[in-house]
Amino acid sequence: MKRAVYKKTEQESSDDIQEKEMTTEDVQYVVDEKGDRTAVIVPIEEYEELMEDLHDLAIIAERREEPNVSFDELRKKLIEGGEGVTET
């Protein structure tokens, strides 16, 4: 199966331009012989940011059921010596 890599251009459709606003100009797509996108190539900096965001979202999902603590309550616990405050 042959694949080609192409880089987005400013002349692409408005749907593609809207998609471009969510990413950087440096996004490239790997396409098959039919022209269907099969993979994406992004700059390493953007990839690292995406992985950090994904990690943050995973932590949020894990802690969804934990009780909320107000800022004032947290501040009071920290001033009193940090008892009841857990590190992440």
N, C-alpha and C positions, 0 to 999 in steps of 0.2 A: 504494500500500500504506500503510495507516494504521499508525502505531506509537504506543504509549503507554509512559510511564515510570512504574514503580511502585517504592516503597520497601518493603523488607522490614519485617514487623511481628513482634512477639513471639508472635503467635498462629499462626504458620506451623508446618508439621510438624517433627518432630524431625530429619529429614534436613536441612531448611532451617536449623534452629537449629545443627546441627553445622557446616554450611557457614558460618554466620554467625560462629562462634567463630574461624574461620581469617581472617576479614576484619574490617572495622569496621562499625558501625551505619550508616554513611553510604553504603554500596554501594547503587546503584540499577540496575535492569534496564530495558532497552528491550525491549518485547514487540510481536509482530505481532498482527494481528487475531484469530489463533487462541489467543493467550496464550503462544505459544512465545517464549522468551528469544532475542533476536537480538543484543544488545550489552550491555555493562556500563559503568556510569559510576561511577568511584571518585574520591575526593578527590585533588587534585594531590599532596599529601604522600605518600599511599599509592602513587600511580603512580610517583613519583620513587624511592621505596624499592624498588618492584618492578623498575624499570629498573636500579637499582644492583645488586640481587641478580642479575639476569639477566647483567649485565656481569661480575660476579664469577664466576658459573658458567661463562661463556664463557672467561674467563682460565684457570680450573681445567681445563677441557676441553682448551685449547690446550697446557697444560703437563703434561698427564697422563704423557707419555712422558719428560719431563725427569728426570734423576737426582735423588734426594733428597739433601739435605745436612742433617746433624744440627746441632742448635743449637750444640753445642760446636765443631764444625768451622767453622761460620759465624762464631762469635765469634772463634775463632783467626784466621781470614782477615781479619776487620775490624780486629783488634788489630795485625796485621802490615802494615796499610796498605791493605787492601781489594782486593788483587789477586785476581782470580778471582771477584770478586763483581760481579754485573751489576745495574744499576738497572732498575726496571720503569716 
